[in-house]
Amino acid sequence: MILDFEPGDKVYNPSNKEWGIGQVQSIIKEKITVNFQNVGKKVINSNNIELKKIDE
């Protein structure tokens, strides 16, 4: 799977929309660290959770 994210990108988790909009902090292999509006920092395994990029 090729990740189409870079640090600074705005994303959301369609499965947990209540987390709010998040900003990608770092990407290390399949682990993406995202700082979300409503729940703070989450480390997400891209093999298990799909993030959607917000086009600005």
N, C-alpha and C positions, 0 to 999 in steps of 0.2 A: 504494500500500500504506500503510495506516495502522498506525503502530507503537503497540503497547499497553504501552509500557515507560516508566518514569520513573526518574530517578536513585535508587538505593537498592534497586530491585527485585532479587530473587534470580532467576537464570536458569541454564539449562544448554544446552549445544549437543548435540543428539541424535546428531550425526555424530561428535562427539569427546567422549564421556562421560568419558574419562580426564582431561579438563581439570578436572573437578570442578565444583562450584557456583561461579558467578560473581556479582558484584554490579555492576549497571550504574553507571558513573561519570558518563557524559555521553552526550548524543544530539545530534548535529549533522547535520541532514538524514537521509540513510540510513546514516550512520556512527555506530555505537554502540561506545563504549569500555567494556569490561568487565574487571574484575579477577577472574581465576579463581584458585581455591585452588592448583592444581597447576602452572599455566603462567604465572601472573602476568597482566600487563595485555595485552589484545588489542584492536585496533581492528577491528571487524567491519562489513562491508558487508551491510546487511540485504537487499539484492537478491540476494546470493550465498549467505548462510548464514542458516539459520533458527534462531532461539533460542526456547526454551520457557520460559515464566514458571513459577516455583515458587510455588504458592499456599500461604501460611503460615497 
